[in-house]
């Protein structure tokens, strides 16, 4: 995929695939930020596998990558109305740090929470 290739080569993202048996069921993208955080930029789990704790290895991998890079926290952004992932992040130890509205063009505004977890 050209967008993922560009993110890896130009923007220093790392992507990880979650496989159950021989079936890919999810993925995650992380990128170091300039401060002491690793941004958990993307985390996706296929619908049939949600709510079963299957994302735990992705969170654990993000934490280990952050520690390897000397980062002291994980950071992510989640839409304020994306209630299920918001609850998952809170249970995983993330805290809401601030609200962030981002104009993404064509009249669309992302209305997010910036969340962090201390490592």
N, C-alpha and C positions, 0 to 999 in steps of 0.2 A: 504494500500500500504506500503510495507516494507520500501521504501526509505523515505516516508513522516513520518512514525512512528519513524524511526531512527532520522530524522531531529528534530522532536519534542522532543523526549526523551533525545537524546544525545547532540544535538546542540542548544537547546533552541529556535527553530523556533516556530512561531505562524502562523497558516494558517486560512484563512477566506474564506468562500464560499459566492458567490453572487448569490442570488436566485431571479428570476422574476416569480411571481405567485408561482408555485410549481416546476419550472424548474431551475436547476443550470445552470448559464450562464457564470460563471467565478470564478476565485479564486486568492488569493494573499498569498504570504509567506513573513514574515518579521522576522528579527533577530537583536537583539541589537549588536552593535559593541563595541569594548573596549573603543573607544573615545566617543565623544558626538553625535554620529549618530546612527540612526536605518537604517539598510540595507533593502531596498525594493528589496528582492531577486528574487521574482517571481510575475508577474502580468499577468494573462491570461484572455482574454475575447473571447468567441466563435465568430467566424467570422460574423454570421448574426447580431450580436448585437454591432459591432464596429462602430465608427463614429456617435454614437447617444448620447454620454454623459453618457452611462451606467457604465463606469468605475469610475465616480466621487465618488460614495460611498466607493470604495476601497481606493482611495487616501485619502479621509477624515478619514477613519478608520486608515490608516497608520499614519496619522498625530496625531490622538488622542492617539494611542498606544505610539508613540514617546514621546508625552508630558507626558503621564502617567509614562513613564520610566525615565523622566527627560532628555531626549535627545533634543538637540537644532537644529538638522537637519535630513532630510531624505537623504539617499544616494542610488544610483542605478547605474548599469552598463548597457549600451545599445550598441549593435553593431553599428559601424559608418555608416553602409549602411542600417540600419533598419530605413528608413526615416520617415515612418508614426509614429511609437512610439516616435521617436526622437522629432518630431514636437509636439506631445501630451505632452511630458515631458516639453518641453520649454514653452508651453502655461500654464502648471500647475505651473510654477515658478521655475523649475529646471534650473541650469546653468551648462555648461560644465566646469569641474574643471581640468581635465587632460585626456590624452590619455593613454590607457593601453593595452598592448599586452600580452596575456597569452598563453603559450604553454600548450594545453590540451592533448597532446600525439598523437601518430600515425601520426605525421606531420601536425596536425591541430593547427592553431593559432587563438585565439579570438582577434579581433581588435576592441576594445571598447572605448567608452567615459565613464569616471566616471563623474556622474552628482550629484549635491547636491541642496537641497532646504533648506534655513534657515527657521526655524519655529518661 
